[in-house]
């Protein structure tokens, strides 16, 4: 079954448009496919970041000033 696409207008900086157009020609893929893949990748990265934050919510907080003091006292800073 073919995916139903939604039409949208986006405005690209001229150098970004040129690079996208060249990549499209060289990869034999449409500009829409390349943009969809880039957005999908960006959203997947956002999801991974949110998952990492959620996984670390119960970690104890570390006082930055205390860490700096300990590094200084141990001679590592």
Secondary structure as UniProt FT lines:
FT   HELIX           14..27
FT   HELIX           31..55
FT   TURN            56..58
FT   HELIX           64..73
FT   TURN            74..75
//
